[in-house]
């Protein structure tokens, strides 16, 4: 009975996660983030690879979220992995935000409202750099207080 309960929980958990992931990926596809990334990087010929990696990322993300597998890499490799993962996630979130802003046509509205003729890219960079500095300070002091 306990085995059946675990099997059903795993099944329903993966189904629920799959539905949420499908909704998120559909949203990302609708706003065109994947097509823009392929266009900017010049890798449109590898569309099957993109599709495979997107699907594998959703499935593996669900499995890792549900079962919480510990991954022991040691101190050095663990830090390197966290740096690479953090940069990758930050780049993805940045691309997502820019796609959303472009989709909503918010940037021209902002530039008109603040009467900014040139230099909008510097304003966006300053906002992103401020967010980065704040996040780094928060996590640095938070991690230092835990240790």
N, C-alpha and C positions, 0 to 999 in steps of 0.2 A: 504494500500500500504506500509506503514511504517512497519507494522507487518510482511508482506511477505518479505520485504527487510532484516529485522533482522533475520528471520528464514533462509533465504538463506545464509546470511553472517555466521550464526552459523554453518550451514551445511557444507559450503565450507571450513570454518576455521577448523572445526573438521576433515574433510577429508584431508586437506593439512597437518595438524598436525599429523594425523594418518599415512600418507604416510611417513613423515619424521621420526616419531617414529619407524615405521616398518623397515625403512632402518637402523636406528641406532641399533635397537635390532637385526636385521639380522647380522650386522657387529659384534656386541658383541658375538652373538652365533657362528659365523664363527671362530673368534679367540679363542673361547673356554673358555671365562671368567666364564660363568655360570657353566659349567661342572667342571672346576677347583675349583670353590668355593664350589660346592657340594662335591667334592672329598676331599678337605682339611678339611671341617667341618664334614665330615662323615654323611651327611644328604641326601644321594642319594635316600632313600626311600620316601622322601617328594617331588618328582619331580612335582606332580600335584600342590602342594602348591607354589612351585617356579614359575611355569607357570602362575598360577592365580595372584600372586603378581606382576609379571613382566607386565602382561597385564593391571592389575588395575593401576599400577604405570604410564604406558604410557597414559592411558585414563584420569586418574585424573590429571596428569601433564599437558596434553593438555587443559583440562577444566579450571584448575586454571590459566594457562598462558593466555588463551583467556579472561576470565571474571574477573580475578584479584580480587578474593574474599578477603576482609580484615578479618583477624582473630585476634580478640582482646583477649589476654590472661592475661593481666596485666603485670606489670614490672617483677616480679619474674619468673612466669611461661613462659613469653615470652623469657626471657634470657635462661632459662633451655631448652626450645624448640629449640632456635637458637644454643645452644651448642651441643645438641644431633643431630640436623639436619646437622650442620657443620661437626661434627665428622663422621657421616654416609656418607656424600658426599665425605669427604676426604679419607675415607677408600675405597669407591667405585672407586674414581679416581686413588688412589694408585694401587688397583687391576687391573684396566684397563691399566695403564701405564706398570705395570709389565707383564701383558699378551701380550701387544703389543711388549715390548722389547724381551720377550721370543719367540714370533712368528717371529719376524724379525731376531732373532739370533744376536742381537746387542751386548749383553753382552760379549760373547766370543771374538768378534772383538775388543771391547773396551779394554778388558783385555790384548789381544795380542799387541795392538798398544801402550799401556802405559807400557808394560812389567810388568804387575802385576801378580805374581804367586799365591799369597794368599791374602785374605782380600778384595775381590771384594764386598762382602756384606757390609763391613764397608764404602767403597766408596759410595755405593748406599745410605746407611743410612745417611752419611754426606751430600750428595746432597739433600736428602729429608728433613733433619733437617735444612739445610740452607734455603730451600724454605719455610719451616714452619716458621722459625724465621723472614724471610723477609716479609711474608704475615701478620704475627701477628703484626710486627712493623708498617707496612703500615696501616692496619686497625685500630690499636690502636691510632695512631696519627691522622688518618683521622677522626675517630669518636670523638676524643677529640677536634678537631678543629670545628666540627659541633655543639658540645654541649656547 
